[in-house]
Amino acid sequence: MYPLQGEHMPKKKLTKAQVNKKLQSIRKALYDLFLDKFAYGTESYMPMSAKKIEQFHKDTVSAILRLKK
């Protein structure tokens, strides 16, 4: 059995295009969160630091580039 079962488990393996699309949407969302945190600092509702958001963004971009190989 799979460790993550339930209604959120994909029924089939995602295609390369689907994975790329999901990673791109994550990248865009992280960029928006980073800009908000950077612009508003402690007044931003984003609970993570700008440095942590930037690291997640770099990791996501790295995954996108690896996917394209």
C-alpha angles and dihedrals in degrees: 000000000000117000092227109051130155140073094321095057112106113243094216135021112276117247121242090253092052092050091049092050092050092047091049091053090050090050092051093047092049090050091052091048091048092051091050093049092044094048099043102027112184091004091063117102090223105111096201125082120255089242092057092047090049090052091051089049092051091049091050093049089049090053091050091052092048089051091056093057 
